[in-house]
Amino acid sequence: AIDGYLRHRAMREAEIIRALAAGHDTPARIVSVLYERNGGLPAPLVQAALESVLAHLIKLRADGKAREIGESWTLVQAG
């Protein structure tokens, strides 16, 4: 069960990185793009999804892979 959870977190992080690379720069935009392909997200789950995406963004910032500029986020260019 733990391995499955860790795989899911790694998959979600990769999706968030792809969303940032595509120009989706806020947690709300990222949630929208992550869940639109599945028909959207029920309203009661949107806040939890926003908080989850924000947690991933904070982790990416701590890892030196993303940075926050106001309410927007961007990938840090390697090099």
Backbone bond lengths (Angstrom), bond angles and torsions (degrees), N, CA, C in turn:
res aa  C-N    CA-C-N  psi(-1)  N-CA   C-N-CA  omega(-1)  CA-C   N-CA-C  phi
1 A - - - 1.456 - - 1.537 110.73 -
2 I 1.333 115.98 -40.66 1.470 119.35 -179.38 1.524 110.20 -66.74
3 D 1.335 116.79 -41.45 1.471 119.36 178.18 1.523 111.02 -60.77
4 G 1.324 117.02 -40.28 1.462 120.61 178.18 1.510 111.53 -63.35
5 Y 1.323 116.68 -41.27 1.461 121.31 177.86 1.526 110.45 -62.85
6 L 1.323 116.79 -44.90 1.471 120.49 -179.48 1.524 111.02 -64.65
7 R 1.337 117.50 -38.73 1.470 120.39 176.93 1.532 110.42 -63.53
8 H 1.336 115.87 -42.63 1.465 120.07 179.30 1.535 110.64 -62.71
9 R 1.318 118.41 -43.27 1.469 121.94 178.94 1.522 110.66 -62.39
10 A 1.352 116.76 -42.21 1.471 120.18 178.68 1.524 110.67 -65.16
11 M 1.334 117.22 -39.91 1.458 121.28 177.81 1.532 110.11 -63.82
12 R 1.336 116.73 -43.95 1.462 120.26 -179.61 1.532 110.57 -64.33
13 E 1.338 117.04 -40.79 1.463 119.88 178.01 1.526 110.63 -60.64
14 A 1.320 117.53 -42.71 1.463 121.13 178.44 1.528 110.33 -62.66
15 E 1.324 117.86 -39.76 1.465 121.07 177.84 1.527 110.93 -64.27
16 I 1.310 116.68 -39.68 1.468 120.55 179.53 1.530 110.20 -67.11
17 I 1.307 117.24 -40.37 1.468 120.77 176.66 1.524 109.79 -61.66
18 R 1.327 117.43 -43.63 1.475 120.33 178.05 1.538 110.57 -63.14
19 A 1.326 116.95 -39.95 1.469 120.01 178.98 1.530 110.61 -63.96
20 L 1.332 116.89 -43.29 1.466 120.04 176.76 1.529 110.74 -61.26
21 A 1.315 116.48 -43.26 1.464 120.94 -179.46 1.526 111.53 -63.30
22 A 1.332 116.28 -28.84 1.463 121.00 179.37 1.533 112.22 -85.07
23 G 1.346 117.20 0.00 1.449 120.59 175.58 1.518 115.71 98.81
24 H 1.322 117.72 4.15 1.469 120.90 176.56 1.523 106.18 -81.50
25 D 1.333 116.65 107.95 1.463 119.74 -163.48 1.524 116.05 -112.46
26 T 1.325 117.96 5.36 1.465 120.10 176.32 1.526 108.80 -128.10
27 P 1.324 117.12 156.23 1.463 118.65 177.11 1.531 112.46 -54.60
28 A 1.333 117.82 -39.86 1.468 120.61 -179.75 1.523 111.77 -63.31
29 R 1.315 117.27 -42.56 1.472 120.31 178.74 1.517 110.70 -67.04
30 I 1.320 116.39 -38.43 1.467 120.32 179.40 1.524 110.01 -66.00
31 V 1.328 117.40 -44.86 1.471 120.20 177.46 1.519 109.69 -58.80
32 S 1.320 116.52 -44.50 1.458 120.76 -179.63 1.525 111.50 -57.80
33 V 1.312 117.07 -47.87 1.462 119.99 -177.35 1.537 111.84 -71.78
34 L 1.324 117.87 -33.13 1.464 120.09 -179.67 1.516 112.04 -69.43
35 Y 1.312 117.35 -34.18 1.461 120.04 -173.37 1.524 114.35 -105.06
36 E 1.337 119.11 -10.16 1.460 119.99 -177.60 1.524 112.13 -64.16
37 R 1.308 117.79 -32.08 1.468 119.97 -178.20 1.529 112.34 -69.75
38 N 1.334 116.49 -15.35 1.462 121.13 177.81 1.528 111.31 -104.77
39 G 1.309 116.77 20.84 1.453 120.11 178.21 1.512 114.58 85.36
40 G 1.309 116.80 13.84 1.455 120.52 179.73 1.514 111.82 92.67
41 L 1.289 115.07 -177.31 1.451 122.52 -176.60 1.521 108.61 -123.72
42 P 1.329 117.96 132.79 1.470 118.74 177.29 1.529 110.26 -57.43
43 A 1.318 116.10 139.13 1.467 122.12 -175.50 1.528 113.84 -49.42
44 P 1.340 119.46 -41.12 1.472 118.19 -178.95 1.536 113.97 -64.23
45 L 1.332 117.41 -16.55 1.465 120.36 -177.68 1.527 113.71 -98.37
46 V 1.324 116.98 -8.69 1.463 120.48 -175.53 1.531 111.48 -61.00
47 Q 1.316 118.47 -45.54 1.466 120.57 -178.16 1.527 111.23 -61.47
48 A 1.329 117.05 -42.07 1.471 120.26 178.61 1.526 110.25 -63.65
49 A 1.334 117.13 -39.95 1.464 120.64 178.29 1.523 110.75 -65.04
50 L 1.321 117.48 -41.38 1.473 121.11 177.63 1.523 110.67 -60.53
51 E 1.315 116.57 -44.36 1.464 120.30 -179.80 1.523 111.12 -66.25
52 S 1.328 117.40 -37.46 1.464 120.84 178.00 1.531 110.99 -65.20
53 V 1.332 116.47 -44.75 1.465 120.46 178.76 1.526 109.62 -63.49
54 L 1.318 117.59 -42.73 1.466 120.15 178.65 1.529 110.68 -61.38
55 A 1.321 117.51 -40.06 1.472 120.40 177.25 1.522 110.79 -61.29
56 H 1.327 116.88 -40.69 1.468 120.04 177.25 1.528 110.33 -64.52
57 L 1.328 116.92 -42.47 1.466 120.08 179.84 1.531 111.10 -63.02
58 I 1.313 116.92 -40.51 1.465 120.39 177.96 1.518 110.38 -63.40
59 K 1.340 116.98 -40.28 1.469 120.80 176.55 1.529 110.45 -63.19
60 L 1.341 116.21 -44.45 1.464 119.43 178.73 1.527 111.10 -61.61
61 R 1.334 116.71 -37.17 1.472 120.07 176.12 1.527 110.27 -63.79
62 A 1.323 116.85 -45.03 1.474 120.82 179.36 1.525 111.18 -62.81
63 D 1.335 116.40 -31.76 1.468 121.21 178.53 1.522 112.45 -81.41
64 G 1.338 117.42 -2.87 1.458 121.21 -179.20 1.517 113.61 77.65
65 K 1.336 117.38 19.40 1.463 121.12 -177.23 1.527 113.64 -102.42
66 A 1.328 116.76 -15.62 1.466 120.65 -179.49 1.516 108.48 -144.17
67 R 1.331 114.57 160.31 1.457 118.93 174.95 1.523 108.44 -140.68
68 E 1.309 113.71 154.98 1.455 122.08 -178.66 1.516 108.76 -103.95
69 I 1.318 115.66 131.59 1.459 121.79 177.44 1.527 106.01 -127.81
70 G 1.322 116.41 98.81 1.461 119.84 -172.85 1.519 109.19 65.94
71 E 1.321 116.65 -123.21 1.461 120.73 177.57 1.520 111.99 -97.31
72 S 1.326 117.05 1.29 1.462 122.01 -178.72 1.526 110.48 -101.14
73 W 1.297 114.74 156.02 1.457 122.18 177.74 1.518 109.04 -125.28
74 T 1.318 115.54 151.05 1.464 120.88 177.78 1.511 109.07 -145.31
75 L 1.304 116.25 156.81 1.456 120.29 174.73 1.524 109.55 -76.06
76 V 1.309 115.70 147.25 1.457 121.48 174.63 1.527 106.57 -86.61
77 Q 1.301 115.83 129.46 1.459 119.78 -179.86 1.521 109.75 -73.64
78 A 1.331 115.75 129.55 1.467 120.52 177.92 1.522 109.03 -72.23
79 G 1.306 115.07 148.23 1.448 117.47 175.00 1.453 110.37 128.17
